[in-house]
């Protein structure tokens, strides 16, 4: 059933249907897991080299091993399907095309960590895909693959309940601690870590939060074996990734390819190049919060976390946004800053205020009314947000702004007015400094 | 129209509350129910949600105001959402939004006088591969053009 690179989204018609899924070997990976001990399953995932697909690339097996072993307290699994990162549209493909593989992955994860309740959190805008997932879950319940009846279906003493929870439009809920606040029925404010969710998560109990794509990758790992999976793709970041390509390409869409695929290959071969044969000016490799790459830097760039880290960016959610030579970089930066200003939850001052300031300063550039010192001001504000907030939204807002200034400083300079004085806008205040102006003002 | 849940609805609310380890977690699905029934979350509706959830009104207000998809004022029967985030912007999303504003004569988060339409400039909806995209109520329309938008709006009654 699993042939690289089509592991998460196999090319099988109707695989979203439970019967087709079973006919193609579905739920056999879970049976295989049941024959192993929970710790062996976690070890297998560790050995596979699977890293989280939600953006942070944290090793999944390691995350699972943080969960306490005992069963004296309830433990929870939250599946992050909030997918709100601009440029990222891969999880909805899993909800629509292969939801049972996600359910099977949830069962395997639950068995490995001794979790009996899981919540699939899907963003509110995904009405259709919430329905797709709910339909698949109902099918799985009806077949006795989920819930109390699992014990008869698969044997053994393990069972799990899965619930679909629909969000209501807040980017911040994709942040794991914010997702927990949202799920608990509060305003979705992120929480400070530590304590980490594995110690104190949902309702104060040990909790693991995994991305949808991460868990959908778990059944193939069990089915083909950790070493076979680890041999796919790039060293240090193995497997396949659902790359979501958008912007100025001829064939935008979600493509499952191995990690370490050349970015130029994705843009030109897989996505058919840039419309009108134009040159590429910039590429954001992993969703709007990742630092961009310049068009002349793309040669030899490989799409895996280890490579991208070396050149100063990250794979993020693998949402590749391509911009052609005619793109207005200042307008793009402003749009990104506006997005983060809108989505900042307002809890930490540097992010709440700083994102607003970045947007305001960028407006000056957009109207060609900035001063040269505004470039430094903008960079300074971004640097003061980065690392100074509870959650990563602050970094996510700062990185693209800093990245665009670093890579395209000329575009920002071109929007500065050389004739605009650098002194304070308050004339009296600005002139007070010199005796000469004081004399002129008095006389 | 009285702002109270029916007995059946109260029963399904109790069932929802029982699904979570803490009943408070049912607040989001219950607000979705309320919005479906009354169209938007007025103060009376939120008071009713608070009663059904056995939570303080101020908590319901706090949660409702955190999320953009819970309407805090009446919206049109056809809620038109146009994305202008990066991927859509690169492929003409802003022109599409300007066209929607012109055609409907309303701006962001406003509704027409006859309550037929409301308009919202939305942030990324996760349809970047089909940019530019618009959504009318719960349905996505990808690779949208002005002509297609006109046809869709004409078909709304």
Contacts between the chains, C-beta under 8 A, distances in Angstrom:
chain1	res1	chain2	res2	distance
A	74	B	21	6.8
A	76	B	21	7.9
A	83	B	126	5.4
A	84	B	123	7.7
A	84	B	124	6.4
A	84	B	126	7.1
A	85	B	124	7.4
A	86	B	85	4.7
A	86	B	86	5.2
A	86	B	87	6.6
A	86	B	123	7.3
A	86	B	124	3.9
A	86	B	128	7.1
A	87	B	86	6.4
A	87	B	87	5.7
A	87	B	124	7.4
A	87	B	128	5.4
A	88	B	124	8.0
A	88	B	126	6.9
A	88	B	128	7.3
A	89	B	126	4.5
A	89	B	127	6.1
A	89	B	128	5.0
A	89	B	129	5.7
A	91	B	126	8.0
A	92	B	126	5.8
A	117	B	21	7.4
A	123	B	126	6.9
A	124	B	67	7.2
A	124	B	69	4.6
A	125	B	69	7.2
A	125	B	122	7.7
A	125	B	125	4.9
A	125	B	126	6.6
A	125	B	135	7.4
A	126	B	126	6.6
A	127	B	138	3.9
A	127	B	139	8.0
A	128	B	138	7.2
A	128	B	139	7.7
A	128	B	140	7.1
A	163	B	19	6.0
A	163	B	20	7.7
A	165	B	25	8.0
A	165	B	28	7.0
A	165	B	29	7.5
A	166	B	28	6.9
A	166	B	29	6.9
A	166	B	32	6.5
A	167	B	28	7.3
A	167	B	67	7.4
A	167	B	69	8.0
A	168	B	28	6.0
A	168	B	31	7.2
A	168	B	32	7.2
A	168	B	67	3.6
A	168	B	68	7.5
A	168	B	69	4.3
A	168	B	70	5.6
A	169	B	67	5.0
A	169	B	68	4.0
A	169	B	69	3.6
A	169	B	70	7.9
A	170	B	66	6.3
A	170	B	67	5.2
A	170	B	68	6.9
A	171	B	123	6.8
A	182	B	28	7.3
A	183	B	25	6.1
A	184	B	22	6.6
A	184	B	24	6.6
A	184	B	25	5.6
A	185	B	22	7.3
A	185	B	24	3.9
A	185	B	25	4.5
A	185	B	26	7.0
A	185	B	27	4.1
A	185	B	28	6.8
A	185	B	63	6.8
A	186	B	24	7.7
A	186	B	62	7.9
A	186	B	63	6.9
A	187	B	62	5.3
A	187	B	63	5.9
A	187	B	66	4.4
A	188	B	66	6.0
A	188	B	67	7.9
A	202	B	21	7.6
A	203	B	21	5.2
A	203	B	22	5.7
A	244	B	128	6.2
A	244	B	129	6.2
A	245	B	129	7.1
A	246	B	87	3.9
A	246	B	90	7.7
A	246	B	128	3.6
A	246	B	129	5.5
A	246	B	131	5.8
A	247	B	86	7.3
A	247	B	87	5.5
A	247	B	90	4.5
A	247	B	91	7.2
A	247	B	128	7.9
A	247	B	131	7.6
A	248	B	90	5.9
A	248	B	91	7.7
A	252	B	87	7.9
A	252	B	128	7.2
A	252	B	129	4.5
A	252	B	130	7.5
A	252	B	131	7.0
A	253	B	129	4.4
A	254	B	129	6.2
A	284	B	86	7.6
A	288	B	85	7.6
A	288	B	86	5.8
A	288	B	124	7.8
A	319	B	128	6.8
A	321	B	86	5.7
A	321	B	87	5.9
A	321	B	90	7.4
A	321	B	128	7.5
A	323	B	90	6.3
A	327	B	90	6.8
A	331	B	89	7.6
A	332	B	86	6.2
A	332	B	89	7.4
A	332	B	90	7.8
A	335	B	84	7.3
A	335	B	85	6.8
A	335	B	86	5.9
A	335	B	89	5.6
A	336	B	86	6.6
A	339	B	85	6.1
A	339	B	123	5.7
A	339	B	124	7.4
A	342	B	123	6.2
A	343	B	123	6.8
A	345	B	66	7.8
